[in-house]
């Protein structure tokens, strides 16, 4: 159901306006806003699950038969015919040589007219439903309709453009650089030939160059990330200001606040004109409406704001309608060969079925170092075979993560969007809000930090009413954590499709097999890159494995058999202590007098069983019972909260104090998003 929630004055009555009844759409309804009866929701809980809103929705639905009918506008050209949107904007959207869109999505048809009225709006919409265009079109139209606005001379930005750095009319705040660049690119397409100038302000780029561009060309609509926007607006000497600001947009509001940007957003708004003196419209778009978003709504929006819900109650969310399968592996070293086999298997199916779309996958890892290593391995597979034939044909290999420069990240994102057949190796910088067309597969290597991250990663496929599939690669030792973290999501276990997940990579290799190909490519990668990826896996392994001795064994196997290293890399004593591994045998601690000896001769994975089968577990010399002593002080139970643990690929990541409940830890360095 699509709903609009509004606070009414004493003289206003509840009015419900329903569109023409059609089976493909749902009825927009105006619901009375009753904040005093709404309980604080849990993070990620849908707004419509609140008891007060359910009751209001039911009451409003009962009255729909007694009200007048109003047709919804569903074609972009009808917006022009109705005199709502400028002709040039509609031409940019509908022209086949430009954006080539004709029919609006449900989100666009339900929200554009509401936003044109100038009300503050909290919109709940899933990503991939066209919400960016939904808020850009009315925002640009409101700018063009402003009597104080003068269109810049198209093609003559340097001289006499009649636009300045102090003419910002709309500001869009985005949580990530990639999403900001994506919004700006779409805004430039919509505003072409209108005289409306779009600029960006994101971290990772040269600040001086960006400022000079705004100062030289002027700006009407600015899209940026919180850190860079605060930096720009707080320096009054650069001349960038927004005295005539009429629209403020917070895109992906739930992620902005979850990432800890609430303080920066408040500081930015303090630098903008007083809304009591310069009236402005505030639009807040969010996939979920947790209590943090509602707190921001109360601080930033007018009391009569509207809540627009563009998610149908009868529409299954992505994680319930996309086929998902989990593949359990006998070793961490089986992960990359399994990814290769997934691609090969799909290409084999394409030969039999010409209707299958080209293979276009996003492979997610929990650390930037692992992303970089996998991308290097697959790139080497494309170029280094003796017969010069890649196992994946001419498929493009692309990587994107926070350690790349912004120019590199933008180039990678644009390249993947345009690619017909490609694999994108990514960290979580693309997990939310990013729109990549025609993604057939989302493959997640290792268990993500939480169920929400899993769901948002999965949401990169099956977009725009297309099909897709999700794969999760899990080690046997992570099964308990897997059930705890993702047990409520309908993921099927697949134990037959990819035997490579269970193969012993240390055994004799079949020429041409995925394991042989990956091991050959891995040997060509710099040892520094391989060691960095191994160290980045420490935090995940300690968190996910129910037995730390098994985690150590698996990591060591990964180092020697998967990453082709002579022995597991060393870690500092402080790292071992912080991770609770200082009392676990076989950790290669720098200066600790320990070395990697491999599993017991007659022991293999029978961790520390009877002396006859290898005392001391991994210590071939039989170093005594309890070789894998798992004792650790209770104060170290918070190893999962080590700052930067998931996204830092340097050992010193773990040489820091524990920070309990630190949200920033999940994404590594917080300024990666500035």
C-alpha positions in Angstrom: 0.0 0.0 0.0 1.1 3.5 -0.8 0.5 5.9 2.0 0.9 9.6 2.9 1.0 10.6 6.5 0.3 14.2 7.5 -0.4 16.2 10.6 -3.6 18.2 10.3 -4.8 21.4 12.0 -8.0 21.6 14.0 -10.0 22.8 10.9 -8.7 20.1 8.6 -10.4 16.8 8.1 -9.2 13.4 6.9 -9.4 13.3 3.1 -8.7 10.2 1.0 -8.0 10.6 -2.7 -7.9 7.3 -4.6 -6.7 6.8 -8.1 -8.6 4.9 -10.8 -8.8 1.2 -9.8 -6.2 -0.8 -11.8 -4.9 -4.2 -11.0 -1.3 -3.2 -11.5 -1.2 -0.3 -9.1 -2.2 0.5 -5.5 -4.3 3.2 -3.9 -2.5 6.3 -2.4 -4.2 7.3 0.8 -3.9 10.2 3.1 -3.4 9.1 6.7 -3.6 11.1 9.9 -0.3 11.6 11.7 -0.5 10.6 15.4 3.1 10.7 16.8 2.0 10.3 20.4 0.7 6.8 19.8 3.7 5.5 17.8 6.3 3.4 19.6 10.0 3.7 18.9 10.7 1.2 16.2 13.6 -1.2 16.0 16.3 -0.4 13.6 15.2 -1.2 10.0 11.5 -1.7 10.9 9.1 -0.6 8.3 7.0 2.5 9.2 3.9 0.7 8.2 4.4 -1.9 11.0 3.5 0.7 13.6 0.1 0.0 15.2 -1.1 3.5 14.8 -0.3 3.6 11.1 -1.9 0.3 10.5 -5.2 1.5 12.1 -5.1 4.7 10.2 -4.4 2.9 7.0 -7.4 0.6 7.6 -9.7 3.5 8.4 -8.5 5.4 5.3 -9.0 2.4 3.1 -12.6 2.0 4.3 -13.4 5.5 3.1 -12.0 5.2 -0.4 -15.4 4.2 -1.8 -16.9 7.5 -0.8 -14.4 9.9 -2.3 -13.8 11.2 -5.8 -11.5 9.4 -8.2 -8.3 10.9 -9.5 -6.2 9.5 -12.3 -2.5 9.0 -11.8 -0.1 10.4 -14.3 2.0 7.4 -15.5 3.6 8.8 -18.7 6.4 11.4 -18.6 5.0 13.2 -21.6 1.7 13.7 -19.6 3.7 15.8 -17.1 4.5 18.2 -19.9 1.0 18.2 -21.3 -0.4 19.0 -17.9 2.0 21.9 -17.6 3.7 20.4 -14.5 7.2 19.9 -15.9 9.3 21.9 -18.3 9.4 20.7 -21.9 13.2 20.4 -22.0 13.3 18.2 -18.9 10.7 15.8 -20.5 12.6 15.8 -23.7 15.8 14.8 -21.9 14.0 11.9 -20.2 12.0 10.6 -23.1 14.2 11.2 -26.2 15.5 7.8 -27.4 19.0 9.2 -27.9 19.1 10.5 -24.3 17.5 8.7 -21.4 14.8 7.0 -23.5 12.2 6.6 -20.7 8.5 6.8 -21.4 6.5 5.2 -18.6 7.1 6.2 -15.0 7.7 3.6 -12.3 5.2 3.4 -9.4 7.5 5.4 -7.2 7.8 8.2 -9.7 4.1 8.3 -10.6 3.1 8.4 -6.9 5.7 11.0 -5.7 6.5 13.6 -8.4 3.2 15.4 -8.1 3.4 15.4 -4.3 6.9 16.9 -4.3 5.9 19.6 -6.8 3.5 21.0 -4.2 6.5 22.0 -2.0 5.6 20.0 1.1 8.3 18.4 3.3 8.3 14.7 2.5 9.6 11.6 4.1 9.6 9.0 1.4 10.1 5.3 2.0 11.2 3.5 -1.2 13.3 0.5 -2.1 16.5 1.1 -4.1 16.3 0.2 -7.7 12.8 1.6 -8.1 13.7 5.0 -9.8 13.5 7.2 -6.7 16.5 9.3 -7.8 14.6 10.5 -10.9 11.5 10.8 -8.7 13.1 13.5 -6.5 15.3 15.1 -9.2 12.4 16.0 -11.6 10.3 18.0 -9.1 13.4 19.6 -7.5 14.7 20.9 -10.9 11.2 22.0 -11.9 10.9 24.0 -8.6 14.2 25.7 -9.4 13.2 26.6 -12.9 9.8 27.9 -11.7 11.5 30.2 -9.1 11.0 33.8 -10.3 14.4 34.7 -9.0 16.1 32.0 -11.0 17.9 33.0 -14.2 18.9 30.2 -16.6 22.7 30.0 -17.3 23.7 30.4 -20.9 24.2 26.9 -22.2 27.7 26.3 -23.4 29.0 29.6 -22.1 29.7 28.8 -18.4 33.0 30.8 -18.3 31.7 34.2 -19.3 28.5 35.8 -18.6 26.8 32.7 -17.4 24.7 34.6 -14.8 25.2 31.9 -12.3 27.6 32.1 -9.3 28.9 30.0 -6.5 26.3 31.6 -4.2 23.3 30.6 -6.3 22.8 27.1 -5.0 19.1 26.3 -5.0 19.1 22.6 -4.1 21.4 20.5 -2.0 21.5 16.7 -2.1 23.4 14.9 0.7 24.5 11.3 0.0 26.3 8.8 2.2 28.9 7.6 -0.3 31.0 9.1 -3.1 29.7 6.5 -5.6 26.1 7.3 -4.9 26.7 11.0 -5.0 28.5 10.7 -8.4 25.6 8.5 -9.6 23.0 11.1 -8.6 24.9 13.9 -10.2 25.4 12.0 -13.4 21.6 11.4 -13.7 20.9 15.0 -12.7 23.1 16.3 -15.5 21.2 14.1 -18.0 17.8 15.5 -16.8 19.0 19.1 -16.8 20.7 19.2 -20.2 20.0 22.4 -22.2 17.9 23.8 -19.3 20.5 26.3 -18.1 20.5 24.5 -14.7 24.1 23.8 -13.5 24.8 20.6 -11.5 28.0 20.2 -9.5 29.5 17.6 -7.1 31.4 17.9 -3.8 32.8 14.5 -2.7 35.8 13.3 -0.8 38.7 11.6 -2.6 38.9 14.3 -5.2 41.0 17.5 -5.3 39.2 20.0 -3.2 40.8 23.0 -5.0 39.8 21.7 -8.4 36.2 21.2 -7.3 36.0 24.6 -5.7 37.4 26.3 -8.8 34.8 24.5 -10.9 31.9 25.8 -8.7 33.4 29.3 -8.6 34.0 29.4 -12.3 30.8 27.8 -13.6 28.4 28.5 -10.8 26.0 26.0 -9.3 22.3 25.5 -8.9 22.1 21.9 -7.7 25.0 20.6 -5.6 25.3 16.8 -4.8 27.9 15.8 -2.2 28.9 13.7 0.8 28.6 15.1 4.4 32.3 15.6 5.1 33.2 17.6 2.0 29.9 19.6 2.1 30.6 20.7 5.6 34.2 21.6 4.7 33.0 23.7 1.8 30.1 25.6 3.5 32.1 26.2 6.7 34.8 28.2 4.8 33.1 31.5 3.9 36.1 32.8 2.1 35.5 30.5 -0.9 32.3 32.2 -1.8 30.2 29.0 -2.0 26.9 29.5 -0.2 23.2 28.9 -0.6 21.2 32.1 0.4 18.3 31.1 -1.9 18.2 27.4 -1.1 14.7 26.1 -1.7 15.3 22.3 -1.5 17.3 20.1 0.9 17.4 16.3 0.1 18.8 13.6 2.3 19.1 10.5 0.2 19.5 7.1 1.9 18.7 8.8 5.2 18.9 5.6 7.2 22.4 4.8 6.0 23.5 8.5 6.5 22.5 8.2 10.2 23.7 4.6 10.6 27.1 5.7 9.3 27.3 8.3 12.1 26.7 11.4 9.9 24.0 12.9 12.1 26.4 15.5 13.6 27.8 16.5 10.2 24.3 16.9 8.8 23.3 19.1 11.7 26.4 21.2 11.2 25.7 21.6 7.5 22.1 22.7 8.2 23.4 25.2 10.7 25.5 26.7 7.8 22.4 27.0 5.5 19.9 29.8 5.6 17.5 29.8 8.5 14.3 27.9 7.3 12.2 30.4 9.2 13.6 33.2 7.1 14.2 31.4 3.8 11.5 28.8 3.2 12.7 25.5 1.9 11.4 22.1 1.1 13.1 19.1 2.8 12.9 15.7 1.2 14.2 12.6 3.1 14.4 9.4 1.2 15.0 6.1 3.0 14.6 2.4 2.4 13.7 1.9 6.1 12.4 4.3 8.8 14.2 3.5 12.1 14.0 5.7 15.1 17.1 7.6 14.1 15.4 8.7 10.9 12.4 9.8 12.8 14.5 11.8 15.2 16.1 13.6 12.2 12.6 14.2 10.8 11.6 16.0 13.9 14.7 18.2 13.8 14.6 19.1 10.2 11.1 19.0 8.8 8.0 21.1 9.2 5.3 19.8 11.5 2.9 19.2 8.5 5.4 17.0 6.6 4.0 14.1 4.6 5.1 10.5 4.8 5.0 8.7 1.4 5.3 5.0 1.4 5.9 3.5 -2.0 6.3 -0.1 -1.0 3.3 -2.3 -1.6 2.3 -4.5 1.3 1.8 -7.4 -1.2 5.2 -7.0 -2.8 7.8 -9.4 -1.5 11.2 -7.8 -0.6 14.2 -8.6 -2.6 15.6 -11.1 -0.1 12.4 -13.1 -0.3 11.9 -13.2 -4.1 15.5 -13.7 -5.3 16.7 -17.3 -5.4 19.5 -17.6 -2.8 21.9 -20.5 -2.2 24.6 -21.1 0.4 27.6 -23.2 -0.6 29.6 -24.7 2.3 33.3 -25.1 1.7 35.8 -27.4 3.3 38.4 -24.6 3.3 38.7 -20.9 3.0 41.1 -21.5 0.0 38.1 -23.0 -1.9 36.3 -19.6 -2.2 38.0 -18.0 -5.2 37.9 -21.3 -7.3 34.2 -21.6 -6.4 33.6 -18.1 -7.7 35.3 -19.0 -10.9 33.2 -22.2 -11.2 30.0 -20.2 -10.7 30.9 -18.1 -13.7 32.0 -21.1 -15.8 28.8 -23.0 -15.0 26.6 -20.0 -16.0 28.5 -19.6 -19.3 28.0 -23.3 -20.0 24.2 -22.8 -19.5 24.3 -19.9 -21.9 25.5 -22.1 -24.6 22.4 -24.3 -24.1 20.0 -21.5 -23.6 20.3 -18.4 -25.8 17.7 -16.6 -23.7 20.0 -16.3 -20.7 21.4 -12.8 -20.1 25.2 -12.3 -20.2 26.9 -13.1 -17.0 27.3 -9.9 -14.9 28.1 -10.4 -11.3 29.2 -8.5 -8.2 31.4 -10.4 -5.9 31.5 -9.0 -2.3 34.3 -9.5 0.2 34.5 -8.2 3.7 37.8 -6.4 3.3 39.4 -4.2 0.7 42.5 -6.3 0.6 40.6 -9.4 -0.3 38.8 -7.5 -3.0 42.1 -6.3 -4.5 43.6 -9.8 -4.4 40.6 -11.5 -6.1 40.5 -8.8 -8.8 44.2 -9.3 -9.5 43.8 -13.1 -9.7 40.9 -12.9 -12.1 42.6 -10.3 -14.2 45.7 -12.5 -14.4 43.4 -15.4 -15.5 42.4 -13.2 -18.5 45.9 -12.6 -19.7 48.5 -15.2 -18.6 47.4 -18.5 -19.9 49.9 -20.3 -22.2 47.3 -20.8 -24.9 46.2 -17.2 -24.5 42.6 -18.3 -23.9 40.9 -17.1 -20.8 38.6 -19.5 -19.0 36.0 -16.7 -19.0 36.4 -15.4 -22.5 36.5 -11.6 -22.9 34.7 -10.9 -19.7 35.8 -7.6 -18.0 37.3 -7.7 -14.5 36.6 -4.6 -12.4 37.4 -3.7 -8.8 36.0 -1.0 -6.5 36.7 -0.3 -2.9 37.6 2.6 -0.6 41.3 2.4 -1.1 41.0 3.5 -4.7 41.0 7.2 -5.6 37.7 8.7 -6.3 38.5 9.0 -10.0 39.3 5.3 -10.1 36.1 4.4 -8.2 34.0 6.5 -10.6 35.8 4.9 -13.6 35.1 1.4 -12.3 31.5 2.1 -11.5 30.8 3.6 -14.9 32.7 0.8 -16.6 30.6 -1.9 -14.9 27.3 -0.1 -15.7 28.2 0.0 -19.4 29.7 -3.5 -19.5 27.7 -6.3 -21.2 29.5 -9.1 -19.4 31.7 -8.5 -16.4 32.6 -9.3 -12.8 32.8 -6.5 -10.3 34.9 -7.3 -7.2 33.7 -4.9 -4.5 33.7 -4.0 -0.8 30.5 -2.6 0.8 30.9 0.8 -0.9 28.5 -0.4 -3.6 26.2 -2.3 -1.3 23.5 0.3 -1.0 21.9 2.8 -3.4 24.1 2.0 -6.4 22.2 1.2 -9.6 24.0 -1.3 -11.9 21.8 -2.5 -14.7 21.4 -6.2 -15.6 23.3 -7.8 -12.7 22.6 -11.5 -12.9 24.5 -12.7 -9.8 25.5 -11.4 -6.4 28.2 -13.6 -4.8 29.1 -13.0 -1.2 32.4 -14.5 0.0 32.1 -15.0 3.7 29.4 -14.0 6.1 28.7 -10.2 6.1 28.7 -8.2 9.2 24.9 -8.4 9.7 21.7 -9.5 8.0 21.0 -6.0 6.7 24.3 -5.8 4.9 23.5 -9.2 3.3 20.1 -8.0 2.1 21.4 -4.7 0.7 24.2 -6.5 -1.2 21.6 -8.9 -2.6 19.6 -5.9 -3.7 22.1 -5.1 -6.5 20.5 -7.8 -8.6 16.9 -8.4 -9.7 16.4 -4.7 -10.2 13.9 -3.1 -12.6 11.7 -6.2 -12.7 14.6 -8.4 -13.9 15.7 -11.7 -12.5 18.8 -12.5 -10.6 20.3 -14.9 -8.1 22.4 -14.8 -4.9 25.2 -17.0 -3.7 26.9 -17.1 -0.3 30.2 -19.0 0.3 30.6 -20.2 3.8 33.2 -22.3 5.6 32.1 -25.3 7.5 33.4 -23.8 10.7 31.2 -20.8 10.3 27.9 -22.8 10.2 26.8 -21.8 13.8 27.4 -18.1 13.1 25.7 -18.4 9.8 22.5 -19.8 11.3 22.6 -17.1 14.0 23.2 -14.2 11.6 21.1 -15.3 8.6 18.9 -18.0 9.8 15.7 -16.0 9.2 16.5 -15.5 5.5 15.3 -18.2 3.1 18.7 -19.3 1.8 18.9 -22.8 0.5 22.0 -25.0 1.0 23.5 -26.2 -2.3 25.9 -29.1 -1.8 26.0 -30.5 -5.3 26.3 -27.7 -7.9 30.0 -26.9 -7.2 32.1 -29.8 -6.0 35.1 -27.5 -6.1 34.0 -26.1 -2.8 34.8 -29.5 -1.1 38.0 -30.4 -3.0 41.3 -30.7 -1.2 43.4 -28.0 -2.9 46.6 -29.6 -1.6 46.0 -32.8 -3.5 47.0 -33.4 -7.1 45.5 -30.8 -9.4 43.6 -31.6 -12.6 45.0 -29.5 -15.4 42.4 -26.9 -16.5 40.4 -27.2 -13.2 39.4 -24.0 -11.4 41.7 -24.8 -8.5 44.7 -25.3 -10.8 43.9 -22.1 -12.7 43.5 -20.0 -9.5 46.7 -21.4 -8.0 48.6 -20.6 -11.1 47.3 -17.0 -11.2 47.8 -16.6 -7.4 51.5 -17.3 -7.7 51.9 -14.3 -10.0 50.5 -11.9 -7.5 52.8 -9.9 -5.2 53.4 -11.6 -1.9 52.7 -8.3 -0.2 49.2 -8.3 -1.7 48.6 -11.9 -0.6 49.8 -11.3 2.9 47.7 -8.2 3.3 44.6 -10.1 2.3 45.4 -12.9 4.8 45.8 -10.4 7.6 42.5 -8.7 6.7 40.8 -12.1 7.2 41.8 -12.5 10.8 39.0 -10.5 12.3 36.3 -12.3 10.3 37.7 -15.7 11.1 37.9 -15.1 14.8 34.4 -13.7 14.8 32.7 -16.3 12.6 34.3 -19.6 13.7 32.9 -21.2 16.8 36.3 -22.8 17.5 39.4 -20.6 17.4 41.7 -23.5 17.0 39.8 -24.4 13.8 39.9 -20.7 12.7 43.7 -20.8 13.1 44.1 -24.0 11.2 41.8 -22.7 8.4 43.7 -19.4 8.2 47.1 -21.3 8.0 45.7 -23.6 5.3 44.5 -20.5 3.4 47.9 -19.0 3.6 49.9 -21.9 2.3 47.4 -23.7 0.0 45.2 -20.8 -1.1 47.6 -17.9 -1.2 50.7 -19.9 -2.1 52.8 -18.5 0.7 55.6 -20.4 2.2 54.2 -20.0 5.7 51.5 -17.9 7.3 52.4 -14.2 7.7 53.5 -13.0 11.1 51.2 -10.9 13.3 52.3 -8.6 16.1 51.9 -9.8 19.7 49.4 -7.0 20.3 47.3 -8.1 17.4 47.3 -11.7 18.7 46.3 -10.5 22.1 43.5 -8.2 20.9 42.0 -11.1 18.9 42.3 -13.5 21.7 44.8 -15.7 19.8 47.8 -15.2 22.0 47.2 -18.5 23.7 46.4 -20.4 20.6 49.2 -22.5 19.1 50.4 -22.2 15.6 49.9 -18.5 15.3 53.0 -17.0 13.7 53.6 -14.2 16.2 56.5 -11.9 15.4 59.3 -12.4 17.9 57.1 -15.0 19.7 59.3 -18.0 19.1 56.6 -19.9 17.3 56.6 -21.2 13.8 54.1 -22.9 11.5 54.5 -26.6 11.7 51.4 -27.7 9.9 48.9 -30.3 11.1 49.9 -33.3 13.1 51.2 -36.2 11.1 48.4 -38.5 12.0 46.1 -35.8 13.1 45.0 -33.5 10.3 41.8 -31.8 11.5 41.4 -33.9 14.7 42.1 -30.9 16.9 44.0 -32.1 20.0 42.4 -35.5 20.4 44.2 -38.4 22.1 48.0 -38.4 22.3 48.1 -41.4 19.9 46.7 -39.2 17.2 48.9 -36.3 17.7 49.3 -34.4 21.0 49.1 -30.7 20.7 47.0 -30.7 17.6 48.9 -28.8 15.0 52.3 -29.2 16.6 53.9 -32.2 14.8 56.5 -32.4 17.7 53.7 -33.3 20.1 54.0 -30.2 22.2 51.8 -31.6 24.9 48.1 -31.9 25.6 45.9 -28.9 25.0 48.0 -27.6 22.1 45.2 -25.4 21.1 44.4 -23.9 24.4 41.4 -21.7 23.8 41.5 -20.0 27.2 41.2 -16.2 27.0 40.2 -13.5 29.4 36.6 -12.6 29.2 37.5 -9.0 28.5 38.5 -10.1 25.0 35.1 -11.3 24.0 34.5 -8.0 22.2 37.0 -8.9 19.4 34.3 -8.3 16.9 34.3 -4.6 17.7 37.9 -3.9 16.8 37.9 -0.6 15.0 38.3 -1.0 11.3 38.4 -4.7 11.6 36.4 -5.5 8.4 37.9 -3.1 6.0 41.5 -2.4 7.0 44.0 -4.5 5.3 47.0 -3.6 7.5 48.0 -5.5 10.6 48.0 -2.3 12.8 44.2 -2.3 12.4 44.0 -4.7 15.3 46.7 -2.9 17.4 44.1 -0.6 18.8 41.9 -0.5 21.9 38.5 -2.2 21.8 35.6 0.1 21.1 32.4 -1.5 22.1 29.4 -0.7 19.9 31.4 1.2 17.5 29.3 1.5 14.3 32.2 2.9 12.3 34.1 -0.3 12.8 32.0 -2.2 10.1 33.2 0.0 7.3 36.8 0.6 8.4 38.0 4.2 8.3 35.0 6.5 8.5 36.5 9.1 6.2 36.4 6.6 3.4 32.9 8.0 2.9 33.8 11.7 2.8 
